[in-house]
């Protein structure tokens, strides 16, 4: 590592900012190159003083942390930002990571954790603790389910009728005779039904039908 890691500190509470500055400067490999009280001051000073890592508060007057982060990510993409907040929420984590934050920490965490985060984003490019990791996993799972619902095709009334007849044990020919359709047409319907229900055999289709209220029980 060449020289000290240059830290920018953005915190609207002066005593907290002074305390963190003193603690950081006590670290042999870290140096605070600027400390400011809000996002507006940050966006001005980064044009003059170069930092490697910025510790950025979320809740601030004039320009809040998320707004400042968005502008930093756009104009200073090489600058690593670790967000600090007094009220940690999954929404804040997801928003900040999406806006380009490399790490996220609650203000009440131990100072050693802040130091670890600084080294991690400087050397590896990111720092995610257990809370952040779990938050991101929850968001990924939620989005996966939303996407699945978005792209899942609804069953048509005739497809539902065919599922009921399949669950009764009817063959393609018998289903065709009941619905006045050709056997080949029924085969096409069954392929489409398998695609829509993501089932690959009759057992899976029966279970799907039960779970979704198409039939009450296997016949």
N, C-alpha and C positions, 0 to 999 in steps of 0.2 A: 504493500500500500504506500503510495507516494504522498507525503505530507499528511495534513489533517483533513478529515472530512468536514466540509464547510456546511454549517447548519443555518437555515433561516427559520425563525420562530415567529408565528403569528398567533397572538393571544390577546384578547381585549382586556383581561384582568391584569393590571400592572404588577401586582404582587406575585401572581402566579408566573407571569412572564419573567420577572426578575429572578425568581427562585429557580425556574427551569434553566435560565441562562447561566446562572452561577453553577448549577449542578453539571450542565453539559460542558462548560469550560473547564471543570475539574477533571474531565476525562482526557487522558493523554492524547488520544487520537481524534478528538472532536473539538471544533471551534465554532462558536456562534458568530456569523459574519453580519447578521442583522436581526433585530427583533422589532416587530411593529404591532400595532393594536388592531388592525382590521384589514380586510381584503383590498380596500382601495389603496392603502399605503403599500401593501405587498406588491400589487401590480405595477406600482411606480418604482419601487426599490429594486425589483428583480432586473430592471433594465440597466441598473448601475452596478449592483453588487452581485457577483456570481456565487450561487450556492449549489451544493450537490444534493442536499436533502432539505425539504421544507416540512416542518411540523405545523400543520394548519388546523386551527380551531374551526368547527363548523358554524357555531352560533356566534355571530359578530354583527356589530352595527355597520351601516353604510353599504358594504359589500360583504355578504356572508361567505362562508367557506366553500359551499358548493358552487356558487357563481364564480368565485375566484379560481377554484379548481378547474372549472370548464375552460376558462380563459388561459390558464397556465398550460393545460394540456394542448390547447390549440397553438399557442405562440411559443411555448418553451417545452417541447415534447421530451427533451432529455432530462428535465428536472424531475426528480423523484419526490412524490408528495405522500406524507403519512398524515392521515386525518386524525384529529383528536376531538372527542366529544364528551360532554357530561352525561348525555342521555343516549345510551347505545340502543339502537333499534335495527331490526333486520332491514327495514326500508332504507335507512341511512347507509348501511353497509352496501347494499345493492346499488343504490344511487351513486355513491362515491366511487365504487369499483368501476361502474359503467362509465363514469366521467373521467377515469384515468388514474385514480389513486392507487398507489403501490402498497399501501398498508392502512390499517385502521385500528385505533386504540381508544379505549375509554380513558378519560382523564384521571380516574381514580386508581389506575394501575400503578404498580411499583415502578420506580424510575429505571430499574434494571431492564424492565420490559421495553421502555422507550429506547434505551441504548441498544438492546438487541434488535429492535425494529429498524433503527438507523443503519446498523451494520448490515442487516439482512437486505434492505432495499438497495443499499450502496453496492454490495458485493453480488447479490443474486437477482436483484430487480424486483423483489416483492417481499412482503411480510404478512402472513395471515395466521392469526392465532386460532384456537379451537372455536371460539365464538364466530369469527368471520367465516371460517371454513364451513361450519354447520349452517350458517345463514345462506351462504352461496349454494350449498347442496339443496337446501329447502327451496330456494328460488329456481334452481335448475329443474327440480322435480315438479314444482308447480307449473313452470313453463312447458315442461314436457307433457303434462296432463292437459294443459290448455291447448297445445298444438295438436295433441291427439284428438281432442274433442272438435277442434276446428276442422280437421281434415277427415274425421270419421263421417262416412256417408250414411245418411238415414236409410232405413229399410222402407221399401215401398209396400203398400197393402198386399199386392200379389206375392211379393217375396215373403212376407209374414205368413200368408196362407200356405205357401209352399213349405216353409219351415215346420208349420203345424203338421202337415201331411207327412213330411219326412220323419218327424218325431213319432208319428203313428206307425211308421214302418212301411209306408207306401214306396213302391218302386217308381222310377222315372216314368215308366209307361202308365202306371196306375194314376200318378199325379196328373199326367197329361190328359188322360181320359176324363178325370174329374173336372179339370179346368178348361177342357176343349182346346188343348195346345199339343203340339207335336213333342215327341220324346226329345228330339234335338233341342227344341226351345227350352224344355225343362232342364236339360244338361247345361245350357247356357246360364239359366237362372241360378243353378246350383253353384256354378263357378263364381258368379257375382256375389252370391250370398256368402260363400266361403271367404271371399276377399273382404267383404264389408264386416263380417263378424270375426275375422281373423281366426277361423277354425279350420282344421284339416281333416276331421273325420266326424262321423255321426255322433259319437259319444260327446265330443267337444261341443257340437252344435246343440245337442239336447241340454247340456249344462248351460250353455249360453241362453237357450230359450227359457229355461227355468229361472235363471238369475234376472232376466229382463222381462219376466212376466208374460212371455208369449204363450207358455203352457204352465200349468200349475204343478205337474208332476209327470215323470216319464210314463208313457202309455204302453 
